[in-house]
């Protein structure tokens, strides 16, 4: 559980650092923040919602949902 918390803190700090940076590449920065958010969602689902102990169809269903949402958001950002 400690690794998950440390990873969430590190990813949050990374997203915060990206948001505070120069906005010359606003689209790329926004996409990077969305990708860090997706990493956080995966860690929360895997560790704290205990999907690591769940049946395979739930783990893969969650991962498929997360990949679909991430791809949709990245597609919308790049348009």
N, C-alpha and C positions, 0 to 999 in steps of 0.2 A: 504494500500500500504506500510505503514511503516513496518508492520510485515514481509512482503515478502522481503523487502530490508534487514532487520536485519537477517532474516533466511538465505538469500543468503550470507551475509557477514560471518555469523557463520559457514556455511557449507564450504565456501571457506577457512576459517582459519583452519577448521578441516582437510580438504584435504591437505593443505599446511603443517600442523603439521605432518600428517601421512607421507607425502613425505620426510620430513626432518629427520624422525626417522631412527633408525638402520634398515638395510636391511637384517636382519636375516630371516625374513618372507616376502620376496619380493612378493610372490604370493598373500598372504592375504592382504598385504598393497595395492597392485594394485587393488584387488577386492574391498577393502573398498573405494578407491578413485573413482572407477567407480560407486559405489553405491551412494556416495555423489554427483557425477555428475548427476546421474539420479534424485536425489531429487531436485537438482537445475533446471533441465529441467522441472520437474513437476511444480515447483513453478513459473517459467517463463511462462509456458503454461497456468497455471490456473489463475495467477494474471495479468500478463502483456499482454498476448494475449487474455485475457478476456474469457477463456473457461468456467469460472464459470457462465457466462450468455448465453453460447451457448446451442444449443439443445443437448439433452442427447446423441444422436448417435455420435456427434463430441467429446464430453467429454470422453465417453467410448472408442471411436475409438483411441483417443490420448493416453489414459491410456493403452489400449491393445497394441498399437504400442510401447509404452515406456517399458512395461513389457516384450514384445517379444525381443526388442533390448537388454535390460538388461540381460535377461536370456541367450541370444546368446553370449554376451560378457563374462559373468561369465563362461559359458560353455567353451569358447575358452581359457580363462585364466587358468582354472583348468586342461586343457589337457596338 
